[in-house]
Amino acid sequence: MHKPPPTSSSGQTLLKFQTKESSGEYWKFEQEVVRRDLVKMIIVDELSFSFVENEGFKKFISKGQPLFRIPSSRIITNDCYDVYGELRLSLKRYFREM
């Protein structure tokens, strides 16, 4: 049985083993980057904010990326409003410059 990597350090740099397709580069897990992409997925796929509380999603994340701390639906809601606000300002600037 495969044992997941340790989850004690959220900023831990993880090594990617060299295969025929890779050159042995490494990647660093970043909670905020993954959280931002989760918010984008929820917006694009029109998922409910409570999607993050579904048992299937929690199990999937625990297997796919055990370092990721799943935010609450309230935090996801706030993050979605933040993205909306950022896009709104960006569009205002864009149309002002036309």
C-alpha positions, 0 to 999 in steps of 0.5 A: 500500500502506498503511503502518502507524503508527510503533511507536517510542513505546508511549505515543504519542497517536494522532489519529482523523480526523474522519468523519461518525460521529466528532467528531475525538476522540483515543485513546491506546494503552495496552499494559496495557489491551490486555493485560488485554483479551487475558487476558479474551478468553483466559479467556472463549473458553477459549483456550490460554495459548500462543494468543499464540504462534500465527503467525496471531495475531501477524500479525493483531496486527501489522496491527491494532495494531502498537504492541502488544507481544505478551506471552509465554505465560508472562506470559499464564499469570501474568496469568490467575492474577492475574485469578483471584485478583482475582475470588476475593477479590472474591467472598470479600468479596461473600459475607462482606458478605451 
